[in-house]
Amino acid sequence: MWLDMKIIFLEILCCFSLIHISYQRHNEYHFVVKEANYTRLCSTKSILTVNGKFPGPIIRAHYGETVYVNVYNKGKYNITLHWHGVKQPRNPWSDGPEYITQCPIKPGGKFRQKVKFSIEEGTLWWHAHSDWSRATVHGPIYVYPRKNSSYPFPKPDAEVPIVLGEWWKSDIIDVYEGFVRSGGDPNNSDALTINGQPGDLYPCSKPETFRLNVDHGKRYLLRIVNAAMNTILFFAVSKHNLTVVGADSSYTKPLTTDYICIAPGQTVDALLHANQEPNDYYMAARVYSSSPVITVDNTTTTARIHYSGNYTPTPTPSLPRLPNINDTRAAFDYYGSVKGLPETYPYKVPTKIGTHILSTVSINSFPCSEGQICEGPNRTRFAASMNNISFQTPSIDILEAYYYHINGIYSKGFPSFPPYIFNFTGEDLPLELEIPRRGTKVRVIKFGSKVEVVFQGTNLFLGIDHPMHLHGTSFYFVGYGFGNFNKHNDSKTFNLIDPPLINTVLVPRNGWAAIRYRASNPGVWFLHCHLERHLTWGMETVFIVKNGRHRKVLPPPPDMPPC
C-alpha cells in the first residue's frame, strides 16, 4: 500500500528551521550521508552530515504510518542509522544498531530502510548508531495524531525543533579513536549547542545564535531532543514556564515547570506560551552531573526568543534560572513529577510479572596488558558492564545470526540477577569486583511475557547516572530510588496507575530505576546506556523476543548491507 509521509515547508531561521504545521504528503526520504564544512567557535571543520544539514532533516509522519528512508553513504566511514523510539513491529532489520541488527553501510553503499510507526505519537529522533558518528548525524522525527484527530492539549500555533547537542573542535572520529586507544576518558566537548549553534556566550558565535521569533499570546510546541553524546542537561526559558505534554512520543499529564531535565536519547514535548512583555529572552541548557569526580563541559548554550513588535530589545537578556550542575534532587523531582496519560496507553501497566530481571549497571576497569596504553586510574583501562558482563560486539550482526541460526556469534544466558551480591552503593568496594567478564551474552524472552527490569546503579569505580534505552518497545517507568533496591519494600512504592510510557530511563547515581512492559514485538532488540562512552566501554546487552504464534519476525529486505 502506497502510504503517506510529509515533506516540510521551511522558514529558515539562522542555520535551522522553524517548522510550520502545513506540509505536503510523500512517503519516501533520501538521506545522503556526506561531509560538509561548518564554522563554529572561530574555526571551520568538515563534519559528517545528512543532506549537508546539521542537525539533519526532520521526518514527519502520522500515527501508524510507514515511511521509507533511502540511505546513501557518500562519506569516508561505515554508517548505520537508528530510528530512536520507533518500535518497528516485527521489523528489526531496519532498527539500525551496528552489528546488532545489521552490518554497516560501507562507503559507496546504500540501504532502503522501512520505518514502521505504530503506537508512537509525539517527538522522536533518528541518529547514527555506529562509532561516534551520531555527534553530527542526527535529526528529529515528528509523529502527528491520526488523521482527523487532535492533540490532547490546546493546538499550538507553531512547532519548533529544539535539538540539544555537543560540539568538538576536533574531528569526532579522532576523539573517538583516541579515547578507545587510550583506555581513559574521552575529551569533553568544547561547546554545548541548541540547533547546532553554541549561542551568545561562546567566542565567534553570537551572529549565528538560533533565534525563535514569536508573537505575543501565541503558543509554541517545543519539540526538544537531547542529542548530546555524554551529557544530561537542564533546560529552561527565561521568565517563561514550560508545560510538558509529552515524553518519548507518548502523551503525559500537563506539567507546568520552570525547567526540565533531559538525558541523551530522551525527547520532551513542551508548550511555550509567549505571554511576557515583548523583548528578547534566553532559552538555555547546561549540564547536570551527579558525579563529584568526573569533569564535564561546564558551559551554557543559549538561543534567543524574540517577540515581534516595535520596541528596543534588551541587548543582553538575562539567563533563566537553571538548577546547579550537581542538583540531583532537582533532576529527579522533575522526573518524579512527569505522569502518563492513561487514556492514551496502548495497554494496561503490567501487574502480574512473569519475567523479572535485576541488572547492575557499573563502571569497571580492566588491568593493563602488555603493549596497551592505559590512561585509566592506576594504569587500568576503563570498562562498563551490565550484571558484571562487559559486552563484546561481534563481527556479524546478532539479528542475522539469530534468524539464520549461525552459531558462535552470541551466547544465551544473560543473567536475571547480579552474579555477585554486595553493597552495590557502598564505599571502598573490593578491587576484584571492579573487573568484569567479557562476553556477548543475550537474554531470550518468550513472546507475550510481562517483563520487569530493575536497573541498579553501583558505586564500583565511580557512581554516575545512566540513561538506559531499550530498542523495539516503550516501557512504563514505574519507580526509582536511591541506595540498593529492596524487592519487598520498594516494589510497594511503584506507580502502576499513571507512570510515563517512555523508551529511555535515567538511573540515578547510586540508586535504581524500575520499568515494566509487555514483550509483544518479536525480534532482536538492543539495550544500552545512552552515554556514548559507557556504550563504547560495554554497558549493553541484547533482548531477543521470540516469535509468537501469529506474530513473527518479517523476512529481511533484499538489500541488507553485507558484513
N, C-alpha and C positions, 0 to 999 in steps of 0.2 A: 504494500500500500504506500502510495506516494504521500508522505507525511509533511507536516508544516514545520518551518523554522523561520526565524526573523532576521532580516538584515537591518542594520541600525542606521538611522539618520543622526548625524553627529553635529553638535555645535562645539567647535574646537575652542577649548579654553587652555591656554598655555600648551603644554605637551600632552594633555589628556583631555577627555571629553565629558561634558555634562550631557547625559543621555536623556532624551525626552521619550515619552511613553508612546509616541507614534512610531510605527515601523511597518515594513512590508514583509511578506512571507517568502520563505525559501527553506529548503531542508538540507542544504549542503554548505559546509565551510571548507575553505582551502587554507591550511596553515603551512607556511613556508618558514622553516627554521633556518635562520641565516645570521651572519654577522652584520652589525650596524654600528656606526660611530655615535657616541653620546658624550656630551660635555657635562661634567659635574665637578664641584669643588675645585674649580680653576684649571681642570685638565680634561683632555679628551682621550677616550679609550674605546676600543672595539668590544662590544658585548654580544652575546647570543640573544637573538630576539625571535619573535614570531611575526612575520609580515613587516619586519622593520620597526615594530612598536614595542615600547617599554613604558608601563605594563602592556601586555598583549591584548588582542581583540576580545570583545565581550561576546559570549554565546548567549542567545535568548531562546527560550522555548516555553511552551505551556505545559501544565501538569499532564503527565502521561505520554508526551510526545517522544518521538525518536528523531535524532539528528545524526548526520554523518560528518565526520571531520577527516578530510584528506590531508595527511601529514607528509610533507616533503622535507627530507633532511638535506639541506644545502650548506650545512655547517661543517666544521672540522672534526666534530666529536660524535660518538654514538649518542642517541637520544631516545627517550620514551616519554609519552605524555599520559598523565593520570587525571581523571575527571573526579576531583575530590568531593566525596559525599554522594556521588551518583551511585545508586545501588546496583545498576547493571544486572537486572534479573536474568539469571541463567546464562549470563554473557560475560564471564570473567576474562575472555580473550581480549577485550578492549579496555580492561581496567588500567593497565599500564606500568606497574612497578617492574623495574628491570630485573630479570632472572627469577621473578616470582610468577608473573602471568605471561611474560613474553621475553624474547630476546630483543636487544635494542635495534632500533632502526639505524643502520650504518650510514655514514656519509654517502650521499647519492641515492639512498634508498627511500622508499615511501611505504605508507600503510594507511588503508582506509578504515578508520575506527568508527564503530557503531556505538553511539551514546544513547542508552535507553533510560529515559526518565520514567519514574513510576510514582512513588509517594512523595517525592520532593516538591517543595513549594517555598520559594524564597530565594536567598542568595547562597550560591556555592562558588567554587572556583576550580580552575584547571592549572596544572603545573607540570614541569618536567619531573620525572621520577628516576633520574639516572645521575650518578655522581652528585655534584652540587649545582647543576645547570639551572635548577629552579630559582636561583637567586635573581635571574633576569627573565626566565622563561615561565611566565605565569599570567593569568588574567581572570576576570570574574565570569560567573555564569548566573544568569537571571532566569528563574523559573516562575512564570506567572500562573495565577489560578486557571482552572478550566475555563474554556471559552464561555462567555455569558455568565461567569461567576465573578465574585468580587472578593476583595480582601476582608478579613475580619477586623479591620480598623479603618478609620477615615482615609479615603483615597487621597494619596499625595498629589500635589500639583506638579511635581517632577521627581526624578530619581537620580541619584548621584553616586558614582563609584568612588569609594574611599579605600584605596589599596595601600596598606602599610607594608613597608619593606626595609631592606638594608642595602647599603652601597659600600663597596670596597674600591679603593683607588687602584688596587692591584687586580689583575685578571683573576676571576673567581676559580678557574681551574688551577692556576698556580697556587692560590690559597689552599685549595683542597689537596693538591698533590703534596705540598709542603707539610701540611698538617698530618696527612697519612704517613709520610716518610718519617716525621719527627717522633711520632708516638705521643706527642704532647697535646696541648690545647691549640685550637686554631686561632689565628689572629682575629681580633674583634673587628667589626665593620668600622668604617670611617664616618659613616653618617646613617641616620635613620631617614626614611622617606615617606612622603604622602603622595600617592600617584606619581611615583618616580622622581619627585623633587625633594631635596633636603629642607628647603624653606629658608626664611629670612635670617636665621641665627647662625648659618654656616657661611664661610667665605665664598664670594662669587655666585651666590645662589639667589639673592633677593629678586633680581629681574625675572627669574624662572619660576618663582613660587606659585604653586597651584592656587587659583582664586575661584571661589564659587560666588557667582552673582545671584542675589536673592531679592525678592520683592516682599515688602513688609506685609505680614499677615498670611503669607502662604506657607504650606507645609512641604518639606522635602524629605524624601525617603533616602537616608544614607545607607548604602549597601557596603558594609565595612568588611574587609578581608585582611587578616593578618598573614601576609605572605613572607614575613621575615624568616630568616634561616634559623636563628638561635635565640630570639628574644621574645619574651612575653611582654605585652605593652599595656600601659594605662592610656586611655584616650578620652579627651573632653573638649568642649567648645566653650570659650569664654562667655560668661553671663547668659548662657543658654542651657536649658536642660535637654536631655535626650530621652525619648520614650522608646524603650526597647520593645519590639513587637515580634521578633523572630530571631532564632539562633540555629545555625547549621541547616537551613532550609526547612525548618519546622516553626510553626507559629508558637508564640508564648503569650502569656497574660501580659497586658501592657504594664511596663515597669518604668516609671519616671525616675531618672537618676541624673546626677551631675557628672558622672564618669562611668566608663566601662573598663573592664579588664578583658583582654582578648589574647589568647595564646596562638602560636603558629599553627595553622590549619583551621582555626575557628573562623566563623563568619557571624556577623550580627546585622540584623535589620533594625534601624533606629529612625524614628521620626524627629526631625528638627523643625520646630515652629519658629519662623522668623518674626518674633514678636517684640524685639528690642528696638531701642532708638536707632534710627539709621546711622550707621557708622561702619568701620571695619573692625572685625573681631577675629581672633585667632582660634583655629582648631589646632590641637597639639597632641603629640604622643611621645612618651618616653618609657624607658624600660622598667618592668617590675622584676626583681630578682631577690629570692629569699636567701641565697647563699651568702654567708659572710666572707667567703674567701675567693669566689670567682670574680674576676674583673669583667666589666661589661662596657658596652658603648653607652656611656652616661651622658648622652647629648639629648636634645629635644628637637624634634622635627615639627614644623608648623605649616599651615596653609591659611589662607585668608578667606573670610566670609565678608563679602562686600554688598551692602544694601544699596539698591537703586535710589535715585533722587538727587536733588540739588543741595549739596552740603559739602563741607570740607572735612574729610575723614581724619581721624587721629593718625599722625604719621607712624607712630609705633603703638599698636594695640597692646592691651595687657594680656598676659598669658592666662589661660584657665588654671584653676587650682587642681593640680594632679596629686594623687597620693604620693607619699615618699617612696623611693625606689624599693625599699625593703618592707613595705607595709603589707604584710601577709593578711592581716585582718581585713584591710580594705579590699584586697583581691577576692578573698573568699566570702566576705559579706556580700559582694556583688554576685558571685556565682550562686550563693545560697538564696539570693532573692529572685533569681530567674525561675519562673514556674511555667510548666507546659500548659497548653490549651487542650484539655481532654476531649472536647467535642471534635477536634480535628485529628485525634490519634488514629493511626491505621489499624491498631488492635490494642486490646487492654494491656496494662502493665502486667507482666507475668508474676504470678504469686507462687504457684507450685513448681519449684525449680527442679529440673532433672539433671542438669549438668552444673556442678559447682567447680569453679577454678579460682584459686588464690595464687596470685603471681607476684613475687617480689620484683621490683624494678630498681636496679642498682648501678652505680658507677663502680667499676672494678679496675684492676690493673693486672698486667702480665709481667713476669720477670723479664729482664733484658737478656736476649740471646746474643751469641757471638756474631758480630758484624752488623747488628742493628743500631740505629740511632734511638736513644731512649731519653726523651725530654720530659717524661712524666716525673712525679715526685720520687725521690730516692732511686733514680735511674731505673724507672719502670716505664711501661707503655700503657697508656690509658685503654680501658675496655669498658663495656657496659653489658648488662645481661637482663634476662627475664628468667626467674627461677634458677638462677646461677648458670644459665646457658647463654654464652655469647654466640649469637647466630653467625654462621658462616654461609655466605651467599654462594650458591652453586654456579656452575658454568652453563648449565642447561636449565631453562625455566621449570619451576616446580609444577606449573599447570600442565605443561606438555608431558612431563614425566608421569603425572597422575593420570592424565587422560589416556596416554598410550601405554601405560604400565611399564615404564622404563625403570629398572631397578638401580639402586646405588646413588640416586640424586639427593634423596632426603630420607629421613627415618621417622617413624611414628613414635608417639610416646612422650610428647611434651607434657611434663608432669602437672597434675591437678593441684599440687601443693609444693611449697618450697622443700628442697631436699635436706636443708639444714634448718633447724629451729633454734633461734637465738633471739635476743632482744633486738629486733630489727632496727629500732631507732635509738639504741643506746650509744653511749660514748665509749671511745677506746676499745673498739671491737677487735678481736684477734686478727692478726695479719693474714693467716691462712684462709680466712673467709673472703678475703678480697680477690682471690684468684678464681675466676670462673672456669667452667668447662667449655670447650669449643664444640659446636655441633650444628647440624641443620635439622633440628627437631621440629616436628609439626604436631598439631592436635587435630584428630579426626572427630567430627561431631555428627551425630545422627540427625538426619533431616527432621525438622519439626521440634527439636529439643528446645526446652525453655532453659536459657543459659544465664547464669550469674557469674560475672568476673569481678573479683576484688583485686585492685592493684595496690600493693603495699610498698610504699617508699621505704628505703633503708638508708642508714647513715654510714654504710660501707664507703670508705674512702672519703666521700663527702655527700651530704644530703642536698637535694635540689628538687624543684618541681618538675614534673614530667607530663607534657600533653600527649596522651595516648590516643592514637587514631586507629579505628578498625575499618577496613575496606568492606564493601559488599552489604552493609547494613547500617541503619541507625540504631541507637540503643537508648534506653531510659537511664538517665543519671539519677540514681535513687538515693545516694548518700555519700558523705565524705566525713573525715575526722582527722584528728591529729594523734600521733602515737601509734601503737600496734592495734590492728583490727581485732576486735573480740566478737566472734561469731554470735555468741549468745546475747550480748548486751547491745552491740552496735547495730545488729540487724533489726532490732526493735525500733530504731530511730529512722529506718528507711522511709522515704516519701514514696508511697505506692498509689497516691491519689493524683498528683499533678506534677510529676517530675518532667523536666525538659527532655525532649527527644532530640538527641544530638549525635554527632559522629566523632567528636574529639573531646576528651575529658581531661581536665587538669588535675593531676595527682599532687596534693600539697607536699612540701618538703617534710620529711619525717612523719608522713601521715598516709592516709588511704583514700581511695575513691571506689565506689561500687556501681556497676552497671548491670542492667538486665535487658534481654532481648529474646526474640524467637528466631531460631536458626531455620529460616524458610527459603533461603537463597542458595541453592547448590553451587558449589564452585570452590576455587582456591582463593582465599582472602588474606591479605597481609594485615598484620597487627604490629604497630611500631610506635616508638616515641617520635614526635614531630619536631623535636630539636635535632637539627641535622647532624650535629656532632655525635649525639647519642646513637642515632641510626647508624652512622658510619662505624661506631665502636661495637655495635652488635645488639642493641636493645630492641629486639624484634622477634617475632615468630610468625607462623602461618596457621590459620584455621582452615581446615578442609571440611566443608559441609557436604555430606553425601547426598546423592540423588534421592528424591522422593519417588513414590510410585508414579505420580503423574507430573512431576516437575524434575526435569533432568537438565544437566548442562547442555547447552546448544553445541552443535558441531563447530569446529574452528572455521574462521573465514579462509578463503583460498590464498590470501596474500600475507599470512603471518610472517613477520621477519624471521629469517633463518638464524640459527646460532652459529 
